[in-house]
């Protein structure tokens, strides 16, 4: 394997997923810390996938910091020959999970889900290839159809399972899914939180009731309807009382 070093413009380096650093001071501190390292390691590590085109495979936090602070300044890189997409993604996970502490949960989620959705690898296969415990890999599995900001909150709010079920469901229109995602990450104890039980009620409701376009396309009306269903617990108590009374009335006297 021929490995070389070269000065490369950041614009020629691509990533599968980029953790944007919003705080300028944080970015400056990371760049400064990297540049005063006495080990003199070449900071960015890439694979050359085509003439003059590179994919970043290590040093992701530093790369994001450079994009924030010095986007037009070329940087020295260690360049490896191109491998396959799968090999590259596995390598990134091997490096980022234990070492790249500055990368987000979403960063790892994007790479794991790409292996699952694009290359049909199972969680067990990914665990074997990365040499991590299966539980570690499963921590980063969450459907990428779920919006970023929702996925970020999934673990904190303990709503990962419900979110996955919403994403997989064929019962809910997309407009409804977007609202249900938000309801699933509300804090525990909030009467409008989409719990597992209320999710099952919601499936029954939408399998029976077809909402008109006038409600589906009106975000405010749609959210009000869903909030009312959750708040009232789908009027289950009233419904049960109604059933009980109707049965009693039919009994012979």
VODO-366104 format. One line per 3 residues: number of its first residue (from 1); for each residue x, y, z of N, C-alpha, C, O, CB. Coordinates in steps of 0.001 Angstrom, whole numbers. Atoms other than C-alpha are relative to their C-alpha. Glycine has a CB too. Layout:
<atoms>
NUM = X/Y/Z/X/Y/Z/X/Y/Z/X/Y/Z/X/Y/Z ~ ...;
</atoms>
This chain:
<atoms>
1 = 851/-1199/0/0/0/0/883/1244/0/1729/1414/877/-961/8/1233 ~ -775/-1231/97/1455/3341/-1086/-717/1126/720/-1831/1504/355/248/376/-1470 ~ 562/-1117/-760/823/6116/1420/874/1215/-237/2100/1131/-166/-99/-331/1527;
4 = -760/-1222/260/1826/9683/641/-596/1160/767/-1695/1060/1312/30/317/-1501 ~ 519/-1216/-633/1448/13166/2081/-28/1121/-1029/770/1158/-1966/862/406/1237 ~ 188/-1068/984/287/16267/274/-795/1128/632/-1589/897/1544/-717/-529/-1272;
7 = 810/-1141/-427/-1109/19765/851/-1264/28/-862/-1181/39/-2090/803/1354/-119 ~ 1274/95/730/-4808/19711/-99/-932/1129/422/-978/1504/1594/-678/-1375/247 ~ 1056/-974/-309/-7534/22350/-330/-1178/-717/653/-1564/-1804/222/-463/752/-1287;
10 = 1133/630/-691/-10409/21604/2040/-1171/-248/-940/-1941/-1190/-748/-455/869/1166 ~ 1098/155/954/-12811/22045/-870/75/-1284/-806/-913/-1693/-1414/-23/1163/-934 ~ -157/1251/741/-11410/18868/-2428/-233/-1233/874/-124/-2368/410/1383/-64/-611;
13 = 227/1109/-927/-12194/16771/651/-1487/-108/299/-2123/884/655/811/193/1312 ~ 1414/221/-298/-15653/15247/1107/-120/-944/1200/831/-1637/1561/-747/-582/-1241 ~ 288/905/-1109/-17244/13388/4021/-1369/-630/-222/-2171/-117/-1003/53/749/1367;
16 = 1326/605/41/-20211/11039/4443/-976/830/824/-2154/948/487/45/-1451/516 ~ 830/-849/-855/-21507/13288/7206/916/995/692/1982/638/1193/-814/-846/1045 ~ -830/-1065/-580/-20196/16606/8498/-660/566/1244/-1766/1104/1180/248/1124/-1026;
19 = 440/-626/-1241/-20609/17674/12128/423/1476/-36/1579/1804/231/602/-741/1259 ~ -364/-1416/64/-20756/21435/11698/240/558/1404/-558/331/2314/-1101/808/-716 ~ -298/-661/-1271/-19118/23384/14540/-522/1432/-88/-85/2206/-940/1546/-27/319;
22 = 638/-1311/48/-21205/26473/15279/781/1058/784/759/2238/436/-1414/-97/539 ~ -693/-937/-889/-19040/28035/18014/1405/301/-518/2252/-589/-586/73/-569/1431 ~ -1294/-392/567/-16102/29978/16566/1142/-184/992/2224/-627/607/-48/1447/-460;
25 = -1061/127/-998/-14121/30002/19832/416/-1459/181/1601/-1776/291/-458/587/1340 ~ -311/1436/-127/-14382/26243/20167/826/-468/-1188/1803/-1197/-1022/-1299/-839/109 ~ -727/392/1207/-13218/25798/16586/1438/516/34/2369/-207/-320/-720/526/-1251;
28 = -1353/-577/-86/-10249/28130/17128/860/-770/993/2037/-1022/732/-69/1485/408 ~ -743/737/-1026/-9224/26251/20280/452/-1367/-510/1565/-1806/-220/-859/-171/1257 ~ -352/1312/539/-9293/22895/18464/1128/122/-1011/2064/-678/-1003/-1222/-664/-648;
31 = -1056/-224/1002/-7196/24248/15572/1319/327/691/2364/-201/312/-394/1146/-971 ~ -1212/-393/-727/-4706/25828/17993/633/-1206/691/1845/-1407/615/-323/1094/1037 ~ -515/1170/-720/-4388/22650/20077/656/-991/-955/1670/-1606/-625/-1128/-689/775;
34 = -564/939/981/-3752/20572/16963/1339/495/-520/2254/-296/-751/-970/-206/-1171 ~ -1204/-553/617/-1098/22922/15645/1191/97/944/2326/240/492/-300/1352/-546 ~ -1133/-52/-933/983/22994/18822/392/-1398/489/1260/-1528/1352/-342/895/1200;
37 = -362/1365/-389/1112/19198/19164/1458/-273/-332/1905/15/-1442/-909/-1029/-702 ~ -1430/267/207/4734/18114/19557/243/-1274/-801/1349/-1503/-1291/710/-101/1338 ~ -178/1250/749/4125/14765/17875/160/253/-1489/658/-600/-2224/-1182/-932/237;
40 = -110/-385/1415/3963/16602/14524/-716/-976/-936/-268/-1201/-2060/1466/96/-395 ~ 768/892/862/1387/14165/13180/-650/796/-1126/-1072/1935/-926/-1070/-760/813 ~ 736/-640/1087/-78/14998/9786/-1465/-9/391/-2016/-1076/661/234/-728/-1379;
43 = 1309/-97/-644/-3499/16240/10859/-1151/-741/-672/-1896/-1436/20/-361/1400/100 ~ 1152/622/651/-5981/14991/8234/412/-1286/-717/1495/-1368/-1297/-649/980/-995 ~ -265/1281/654/-6178/11431/6912/-1128/-259/-997/-2304/-246/-631/114/-1172/1051;
46 = 997/126/1062/-7942/10812/3600/307/-1209/-876/1396/-1781/-828/-48/1281/-854 ~ -204/945/1103/-8433/8285/813/-218/749/-1304/-1136/1563/-1410/-966/-1238/110 ~ 156/-639/1314/-7972/9403/-2790/-906/-878/-855/-505/-1951/-1306/1391/221/-700;
49 = 982/818/723/-11093/8179/-4585/-26/301/-1499/-574/-472/-2286/-1385/218/585 ~ -137/-373/1407/-10389/9978/-7877/1109/1053/-62/1538/1558/975/-1371/548/-610 ~ -1073/-984/153/-7758/12338/-9254/-412/1331/625/-1327/1996/139/356/193/-1494;
52 = 287/-1276/-647/-7779/15328/-6908/-1235/20/869/-1649/1086/1325/-134/1034/-1018 ~ 1187/66/-854/-10819/14092/-4936/253/-976/1144/719/-2096/932/-1252/-426/-818 ~ -373/768/-1188/-10509/12792/-1387/-1190/-152/953/-2064/712/1026/1176/677/725;
55 = 996/233/-1040/-12705/11280/1336/720/-45/1345/1699/-772/1514/-800/-1326/-260 ~ -595/-37/-1335/-11884/12055/4961/-323/-1288/754/-1474/-1724/774/-505/1230/789 ~ 235/1228/-762/-11426/8928/7098/446/116/1464/166/-781/2261/724/-1158/-662;
58 = -390/-235/-1395/-9904/10365/10322/121/1504/249/208/2291/-694/1346/-722/333 ~ -175/-1394/-441/-9604/13655/12282/-1181/877/-397/-1002/1947/-979/1287/582/-583 ~ 1224/-678/426/-13205/14756/11772/-257/1309/753/-701/2291/159/-1178/-923/182;
61 = 226/-1232/-772/-13412/17308/14587/950/1099/-459/562/2263/-558/182/-261/1514 ~ -982/-980/477/-10250/19017/13374/-410/535/-1381/-304/1733/-1642/1420/-637/-64 ~ 477/-397/1323/-11596/19070/9808/-1145/1005/115/-1154/2027/-572/-455/-1232/-800;
64 = 1140/-910/-192/-14849/20688/10992/459/1346/543/-89/2387/181/-1032/-623/953 ~ -532/-1249/-564/-12859/23261/12961/697/831/-1069/548/2052/-1113/977/-300/1148 ~ -670/-713/1096/-10733/24138/9939/-1019/639/-942/-824/1767/-1395/913/-960/-786;
67 = 1045/-562/863/-13881/24623/7840/-605/1260/601/-1010/2171/-122/-1097/-1031/-245 ~ 569/-1163/-689/-15113/27092/10454/986/1157/55/603/2311/-141/-428/-379/1413 ~ -998/-1043/-270/-11853/28989/11045/809/373/-1238/1006/1555/-1519/940/-455/1098;
70 = -903/-234/1139/-9672/28591/7927/-444/-793/-1226/297/-1652/-1702/1447/-378/372 ~ 546/835/1080/-11852/27235/5108/780/58/-1303/688/-860/-2118/-1401/399/-270 ~ -699/-163/1275/-9600/28532/2318/1495/-279/90/2227/-52/-874/-213/1389/-517;
73 = -1427/272/-192/-6219/27491/3752/272/-1478/-263/-309/-2325/416/455/396/1436 ~ -335/1409/254/-4746/24261/2270/664/-624/1234/1352/57/1993/935/-123/-1234 ~ -545/687/-1182/-3756/21650/4868/736/-1272/-418/386/-1899/-1417/-1132/-342/1007;
76 = -703/1260/292/-1288/18739/4934/-880/-1199/334/-1576/-1208/1349/1325/-81/791 ~ 813/1208/-202/-2941/15332/4613/851/-1242/-243/1790/-1235/-1039/-1238/1/-941 ~ -554/1318/266/-1887/11727/4803/-983/-682/-939/-2168/-790/-625/231/-835/1331;
79 = 889/500/1047/-3278/10085/1670/183/-1505/-203/1282/-1984/-484/256/747/-1318 ~ 9/1436/234/-4216/6412/1383/-708/-294/-1316/-1554/489/-1749/-682/-747/1169 ~ 735/387/1213/-5326/4610/-1790/-1460/-287/337/-1800/-605/1477/652/-1242/-665;
82 = 1433/239/-203/-9062/4202/-2249/-268/-1466/334/344/-2374/-228/-795/410/-1253 ~ 503/1342/-290/-10766/1191/-694/-1444/-42/-492/-1805/727/-1384/104/-350/1548 ~ 1416/16/359/-14447/270/-996/-780/853/997/-280/1197/2068/-551/-1455/-32;
85 = 869/-768/-897/-17320/2222/528/-161/-706/1345/-66/-83/2402/-1377/221/-648 ~ 221/757/-1238/-17947/-546/3054/1245/15/876/1156/268/2078/-401/-1450/-318 ~ -1252/-3/-770/-14289/-798/4109/254/1369/624/713/1475/1761/1188/-398/-898;
88 = -235/-1367/-483/-14108/2978/4451/-920/329/1175/-483/896/2175/-213/1018/-1140 ~ 966/-268/-1064/-17266/3215/6559/346/-775/1271/221/-250/2377/-1415/-359/-467 ~ -402/811/-1148/-16086/383/8815/1213/626/689/1270/696/1917/319/-1449/-441;
91 = -1195/-650/-577/-12727/2106/9294/-380/1246/789/128/1470/1888/1003/371/-1110 ~ 425/-1231/-677/-14426/5394/10196/-648/-324/1344/-397/364/2333/-984/797/-887 ~ 637/388/-1260/-16544/3640/12843/1028/-532/996/935/-256/2192/-1082/-1057/-253;
94 = -1053/520/-881/-13488/1829/14231/774/1130/668/1189/1021/1822/962/-893/-789 ~ -757/-1139/-522/-11772/5187/14676/-886/923/830/-501/1344/1920/638/783/-1147 ~ 815/-1057/-618/-14653/7478/15610/-647/-406/1316/-770/417/2223/-1069/428/-951;
97 = 704/404/-1227/-16420/5402/18269/904/91/1239/481/650/2250/-532/-1432/-147 ~ -822/-112/-1221/-13463/5072/20682/852/1263/83/1163/1719/1183/900/-1186/100 ~ -1009/-1059/-10/-11217/7971/19628/-519/1391/-334/-73/2375/256/1069/-345/-951;
100 = 461/-1317/446/-13127/10771/17914/-1147/461/897/-2305/474/481/-451/-40/-1495 ~ 1016/-379/-986/-14960/11985/21023/-753/1270/-397/-1845/1526/110/647/198/1361 ~ 669/-1226/421/-15813/15267/19310/-1077/-226/-1044/-1823/694/-1379/1002/962/-532;
103 = 1049/279/983/-18027/13530/16761/-1304/-325/731/-1292/-915/1812/415/-1178/-941 ~ 1304/115/-653/-21735/13476/17551/-589/-1407/-135/-86/-2241/-887/-966/1023/-585 ~ 762/1241/147/-24167/10592/18017/-526/-105/-1433/-535/-1187/-2020/-1176/-57/1025;
106 = 518/-3/1371/-25650/11625/14654/1060/-433/-1004/753/-1127/-1973/-521/1386/-365 ~ -1105/374/879/-22247/11221/12997/97/-1524/-87/156/-2089/-1179/1337/605/507 ~ -104/1459/-3/-22030/7578/14078/-1265/-638/-573/-1196/-1627/-1302/255/-517/1426;
109 = 1267/493/514/-25724/7027/13329/-26/12/-1530/-468/-954/-2153/-1150/836/551 ~ -1/-113/1461/-25278/8239/9736/859/-1093/-641/466/-1669/-1655/509/1386/-426 ~ -896/996/581/-22363/5863/9094/-536/-1418/185/-455/-2237/-731/1386/116/621;
112 = 587/1321/-237/-24030/2835/10691/-1198/-223/-915/-1329/-1288/-1518/-422/-152/1476 ~ 1200/148/815/-27303/3464/8853/323/-112/-1488/-415/-760/-2230/-931/1170/234 ~ -409/129/1405/-25493/3837/5521/391/-1452/-291/65/-1981/-1353/1188/962/-323;
115 = -358/1410/173/-24054/338/5992/-1237/-887/-28/-1290/-1871/-767/937/-452/1119 ~ 1227/797/-72/-27511/-992/6845/-890/232/-1215/-1359/-721/-1838/-769/328/1278 ~ 965/-335/1049/-29600/846/4245/571/-121/-1409/-132/-546/-2326/-509/1397/210;
118 = -584/28/1347/-27174/1068/1307/650/-1341/-338/708/-1734/-1504/1026/1104/-137 ~ -762/1219/277/-25269/-2199/1730/-583/-1249/679/13/-2325/649/1432/190/444 ~ 738/1141/-568/-27766/-4417/3587/788/-806/1029/578/-2010/1172/-428/-915/-1105;
121 = -706/680/-1079/-25369/-5242/6407/-896/-33/1241/-1610/931/1517/1355/705/310 ~ 768/97/-1245/-26995/-6453/9623/805/630/1134/2005/869/1001/-350/-1487/330 ~ -704/-546/-1151/-26162/-5013/13021/1079/-957/493/2133/-525/959/-982/305/1122;
124 = -991/996/-429/-24361/-8276/13838/1225/6/-909/2354/-140/-441/-626/-1401/20 ~ -1134/-59/937/-22230/-8041/10693/858/1235/256/2086/1162/218/-502/5/-1457 ~ -747/-1231/-288/-21269/-4450/11496/795/-158/1291/1952/257/1366/-958/1214/105;
127 = -696/240/-1272/-20393/-5446/15073/1226/-889/-217/2289/-641/352/-957/-651/1029 ~ -1124/907/271/-18201/-8273/13764/1117/707/-756/2293/553/-425/-476/-1215/-798 ~ -1006/-673/821/-16449/-6115/11167/733/1107/751/1915/1350/507/-648/576/-1235;
130 = -640/-1076/-776/-15777/-3263/13607/642/-511/1280/1400/199/1941/-1018/1074/341 ~ -499/614/-1238/-14957/-5649/16466/-525/700/1246/186/839/2241/1518/14/13 ~ 659/-590/-1167/-17413/-3915/18809/-1123/-911/467/-1650/-1724/-293/-548/1412/-325;
133 = 1147/701/-556/-20034/-5370/21101/-1256/405/-772/-1390/1560/-1175/-157/307/1517 ~ 1236/-272/744/-23442/-5632/19379/-787/1154/629/-1398/1950/-84/-876/-1264/-55 ~ 730/-1073/-690/-24944/-3317/22020/541/1373/-380/-215/2342/-434/81/-188/1520;
136 = -613/-1274/394/-22493/-577/20984/-533/439/-1351/-888/1604/-1530/1538/-119/-46 ~ 493/-320/1339/-23577/-735/17348/-1482/353/44/-1911/1301/-613/238/-1178/-961 ~ 1439/-258/-70/-27282/-873/18226/-308/1367/603/-1379/1924/361/-686/-1085/814;
139 = 175/-1326/-584/-26846/2356/20187/-139/1067/-1094/-762/2107/-879/1184/335/926 ~ -15/-996/1081/-26384/4152/16841/-962/-331/-1134/-901/296/-2192/1395/128/-557 ~ 967/355/1049/-29190/2505/14854/-1301/762/225/-1983/563/1231/-264/-1536/-18;
142 = 1276/-723/-10/-32096/4843/14165/-240/526/-1408/628/1168/-2000/2/1175/1058 ~ 364/-294/1386/-33869/5388/10850/335/1438/-382/-82/2374/299/-1483/-260/-219 ~ -421/-1337/427/-32360/8343/8949/-1122/803/-653/-924/1969/-996/1155/-113/-961;
145 = 1143/-794/457/-35814/9328/7661/-508/913/1120/-1229/1880/869/-1136/-924/-493 ~ 376/-839/-1150/-36315/10761/11153/871/1247/-15/2090/1130/-143/157/-778/1360 ~ -797/-1239/52/-35228/14438/11213/1157/9/1005/1067/-590/2076/-899/1200/260;
148 = -1207/-49/-825/-31777/15185/12679/-293/394/1443/134/-283/2378/993/972/-598 ~ 184/-516/-1353/-32991/17201/15651/-804/-967/867/-673/-968/2092/-695/1357/-46 ~ 754/1011/-736/-35377/14401/16616/940/-1129/420/911/-1581/1564/-1173/-551/-858;
151 = -938/1081/-305/-32662/11741/16398/966/388/1123/1356/-448/1938/788/-381/-1255 ~ -901/-469/-1056/-30422/13866/18605/-608/-177/1391/108/-422/2361/351/1467/-227 ~ 696/64/-1291/-33043/13751/21375/-469/-1417/358/-915/-1660/1479/-1194/938/-17;
154 = 614/1323/-161/-34026/10092/20951/475/-735/1251/-339/-1258/2012/289/-847/-1215 ~ -515/751/-1142/-31719/8566/23557/-292/709/1312/-682/83/2298/1496/-221/-145 ~ 246/-781/-1215/-32062/11370/26083/-1438/-167/477/-1683/-283/1677/304/1483/-245;
157 = 1417/81/-353/-35866/11108/25983/-527/-1436/45/-1714/-1670/276/-815/803/-985 ~ 386/1423/-43/-35872/7294/25844/-1205/-288/-912/-2174/-929/-506/-332/-416/1451 ~ 1120/169/935/-38106/7322/22774/435/-671/-1307/-274/-609/-2311/-634/1358/-306;
160 = -563/598/1206/-35933/5412/20284/-954/-1003/-655/-1153/-967/-1870/1311/-683/331 ~ 868/1038/553/-38346/2477/19876/-1239/564/-666/-1614/125/-1754/-409/-956/1080 ~ 1208/-609/576/-41437/4621/19276/348/746/-1289/-398/676/-2266/-666/966/1017;
163 = -416/-733/1203/-39550/6809/16779/228/-953/-1173/-177/-667/-2300/1283/808/280 ~ -233/985/1061/-38444/3747/14811/-1324/-539/-550/-1471/-738/-1756/866/-1163/529 ~ 1294/521/430/-42019/2456/14728/-764/1025/-841/-1446/661/-1799/-835/-408/1215;
166 = 640/-1048/805/-43308/5814/13443/590/-3/-1409/-139/31/-2400/179/1399/664 ~ -683/-53/1298/-40706/5824/10663/-383/-1184/-892/-529/-1035/-2105/1518/25/205 ~ 311/1207/784/-41561/2253/9602/-1472/-117/-370/-1820/-842/-1301/412/-1228/768;
169 = 1442/163/183/-45327/2668/9758/-456/448/-1388/26/1445/-1926/-751/783/1065 ~ 601/-389/1288/-47319/2751/6517/-1406/565/205/-2087/918/-758/-53/-1212/-963 ~ 1345/-504/-304/-50495/3902/8277/-50/1519/4/-1019/2115/-464/-470/-529/1345;
172 = 23/-1451/-171/-49514/7500/8985/470/742/-1249/1498/386/-1825/864/393/1180 ~ -507/-884/1055/-49281/10159/6252/1268/706/486/1470/851/1692/-1082/1044/-419 ~ -1266/-644/-376/-45906/11943/6199/-229/1238/858/551/1517/1769/792/380/-1249;
175 = 290/-1207/-791/-47497/15134/7558/-260/-364/1466/116/374/2377/-1223/755/-588 ~ 295/465/-1360/-48689/13176/10590/1280/-481/680/1506/-207/1858/-1057/-1135/-24 ~ -1258/507/-571/-45317/11471/11089/853/1136/563/1431/1009/1643/797/-773/-1066;
178 = -839/-1117/-449/-43549/14830/11367/-447/514/1368/381/905/2190/-36/1142/-1027 ~ 528/-459/-1292/-45832/15800/14264/192/-1067/1068/517/-748/2212/-1494/365/-120 ~ -174/1085/-967/-45662/12387/15937/1442/-97/492/1680/-397/1662/-425/-1325/-619;
181 = -1403/-12/-427/-41851/12555/15961/205/1005/1134/851/708/2140/929/340/-1190 ~ -150/-1056/-1014/-42059/15804/17924/-663/-405/1317/-126/-136/2392/-607/1326/-509 ~ 717/410/-1205/-44595/14347/20365/742/-1128/738/641/-1248/1959/-1425/-452/-364;
184 = -699/1131/-613/-42416/11272/20970/1185/436/855/1611/-311/1736/475/-954/-1072 ~ -1174/-437/-771/-39515/13341/22353/-351/1023/1082/536/1640/1671/1039/593/-936 ~ 381/-835/-1142/-41551/15373/24833/418/-704/1292/558/-1927/1322/-1539/290/-3;
187 = -465/570/-1265/-40474/14864/28436/-1039/-946/591/-2244/-758/421/326/1114/1000 ~ 909/937/-668/-41931/11963/30392/-872/752/991/-394/1635/1702/789/-1124/717 ~ 938/-690/-874/-45012/13058/32303/-834/1024/-726/-1901/1405/-245/731/659/1114;
190 = 777/-931/818/-46156/15473/29600/-1199/-760/-586/-1022/-1793/-1231/887/633/-1141 ~ 1204/723/440/-49759/14494/28794/-74/-133/-1517/-809/-975/-2031/-1248/708/508 ~ 22/76/1463/-49100/15108/25099/1156/-823/-569/1347/-870/-1784/39/1395/-586;
193 = -1090/857/480/-46082/12777/24928/-591/-1249/-658/-1555/-1833/-162/960/-395/1173 ~ 440/1209/703/-46519/9927/22447/698/-1201/636/1836/-1518/292/312/85/-1544 ~ -517/1205/-640/-45989/6860/24647/-282/-1209/-884/-955/-1094/-1907/-626/-192/1402;
196 = 257/1222/759/-46011/3273/23402/-1494/-300/-71/-2006/-634/-1139/744/-1183/627 ~ 1435/290/-22/-49641/2798/24476/-758/971/-909/-1627/566/-1681/-547/80/1445 ~ 697/-990/835/-50753/6054/22837/362/-155/-1476/-445/159/-2351/333/1421/469;
199 = -376/277/1389/-48819/5144/19699/-926/-1080/-577/-1395/-969/-1710/1496/-449/-91 ~ 895/1070/467/-50892/1957/19444/-1422/521/-223/-2083/139/-1189/-21/-1159/1014 ~ 1316/-619/203/-54096/3973/19918/3/842/-1282/-964/840/-2044/-386/880/1224;
202 = -97/-867/1180/-52893/6398/17235/-63/-840/-1274/-670/-423/-2261/1310/831/34 ~ 57/892/1168/-52394/3494/14806/-1437/-421/-295/-1864/-435/-1450/878/-1248/229 ~ 1401/392/179/-55967/2342/15375/-803/1160/-572/-1585/979/-1505/-614/-468/1337;
205 = 737/-1190/439/-57313/5888/14926/231/257/-1491/-721/469/-2243/426/1237/828 ~ -302/-346/1393/-55505/6471/11616/-274/-1148/-970/-365/-925/-2178/1447/423/-120 ~ 379/1106/883/-56289/3002/10274/-1489/38/-317/-1944/-536/-1307/365/-1345/638;
208 = 1463/-98/178/-59999/3830/10645/-406/1343/-595/-1293/1410/-1446/-717/-205/1343 ~ 384/-1356/409/-60137/7595/10092/940/525/-1075/2146/623/-851/-2/951/1210 ~ -785/-600/1082/-58946/9053/6790/-208/1507/58/-1310/2002/-180/-411/-578/-1407;
211 = 132/-1448/-156/-58220/12728/7321/-122/687/-1360/556/299/-2312/1201/567/773 ~ 106/-760/1255/-59294/15177/4609/1261/823/-244/1991/1166/686/-1237/925/28 ~ -1180/-790/378/-56618/17095/2726/19/1360/699/1084/1895/1005/38/199/-1519;
214 = 75/-1326/-633/-57868/20333/4307/640/8/1382/1163/1034/1815/-1454/453/108 ~ -650/100/-1309/-56613/19106/7695/1467/-406/-158/2347/143/506/-742/-1016/898 ~ -1376/469/191/-53518/17268/6464/933/1122/-439/2094/1160/-31/33/-1121/-1026;
217 = -851/-1075/534/-52227/20361/4677/23/1238/892/743/2197/616/-472/390/-1385 ~ 13/-1118/-950/-53005/22689/7579/732/-458/1268/150/-1130/2121/-1484/468/328 ~ -848/496/-1090/-50153/22102/10048/-581/319/1369/-528/-510/2278/1394/591/-111;
220 = 553/-397/-1301/-51841/24017/12868/-1189/-861/385/-1255/-1366/1506/-412/1469/-23 ~ 1181/829/-274/-55147/22155/12611/389/-1454/272/-168/-2102/1157/-983/66/-1180 ~ -435/1388/-162/-53358/18814/12269/662/-204/1362/390/-1191/2045/970/-395/-1128;
223 = -665/119/-1303/-51176/19410/15319/-1006/131/1141/-907/-570/2147/1101/1067/143 ~ 1041/-156/-1033/-54186/20593/17331/-792/-1298/176/-1104/-1700/1297/-960/1161/-367 ~ 739/1268/-64/-56037/17381/16448/812/-1065/741/297/-1739/1633/-351/-493/-1422;
226 = -847/1019/-623/-53108/15152/17435/230/310/1476/211/-594/2311/1347/-101/-733 ~ -191/-392/-1404/-52471/17124/20637/-1252/-307/822/-1150/-771/1957/348/1505/102 ~ 1257/262/-708/-56161/16814/21598/-181/-1495/235/-615/-1903/1312/-1197/563/-791;
229 = 95/1453/-157/-56110/13042/20991/912/-483/1130/512/-1305/1955/365/-710/-1321 ~ -957/414/-1031/-53024/12661/23176/-416/520/1376/-362/-209/2366/1413/502/-347 ~ 383/-620/-1273/-54236/15063/25876/-1216/-705/607/-1267/-942/1814/-302/1499/-201;
232 = 1243/620/-486/-57663/13409/26126/115/-1510/118/-844/-2192/480/-1153/347/-924 ~ -220/1455/12/-56123/9920/25916/-1040/-688/-884/-1563/-1754/-558/-56/-577/1443 ~ 905/525/1022/-58347/9358/22882/-1413/-225/543/-2165/-1039/6/551/-1304/-559;
235 = 1328/111/-623/-61445/9741/25108/-325/-1453/363/-1478/-1879/301/-1084/561/-945 ~ 192/1422/-324/-60927/6122/26171/-1000/-177/1140/-1878/-1038/1075/1343/-650/376 ~ 887/132/-1162/-62676/6635/29520/-1456/226/-400/-2337/-553/-38/406/995/1105;
238 = 1368/-285/454/-65744/8233/27906/-539/-1132/-869/-1707/-1510/-778/-42/1325/-780 ~ 424/1058/917/-65827/5517/25278/-396/-1261/776/-1391/-1915/464/1125/-323/-1007 ~ 300/1196/-789/-65715/2737/27864/-1315/156/781/-2099/-786/898/1157/-296/971;
241 = 1262/-264/-709/-68508/4343/29873/-1175/-133/-959/-2209/-706/-617/10/1412/644 ~ 1045/98/1020/-70556/4649/26689/-287/-1465/-337/-1447/-1862/-448/412/771/-1272 ~ 187/1420/303/-69969/959/25886/-732/-704/1145/-1655/-1488/924/1361/-681/-263;
244 = 610/629/-1161/-70880/-77/29407/-1498/331/65/-2335/-553/245/712/453/1291 ~ 1407/-419/-65/-74101/1957/29388/-832/-625/-1108/-1981/-1011/-894/-102/1517/-79 ~ 756/574/1116/-75098/661/25973/-267/-1482/227/-1318/-1989/-165/756/202/-1320;
247 = 188/1424/-297/-74606/-2949/27129/-1062/-171/1086/-1933/-1034/981/1339/-653/443 ~ 960/88/-1116/-76550/-2381/30372/-1416/246/-512/-2356/-440/-109/354/1025/1121 ~ 1341/-346/523/-79455/-811/28450/-610/-1149/-793/-1832/-1275/-880/77/1251/-889;
250 = 516/1103/810/-79717/-3902/26269/-380/-1219/815/-1006/-2150/307/1012/-391/-1024 ~ 294/1145/-849/-80005/-6256/29210/-1517/-62/318/-2150/974/522/836/79/1313 ~ 1424/142/-335/-83527/-7695/29904/-242/367/1470/607/98/2319/-484/-1452/-280;
253 = 332/-398/-1385/-85209/-6342/33054/-984/-986/594/-1390/-835/1746/-591/1437/46;
</atoms>
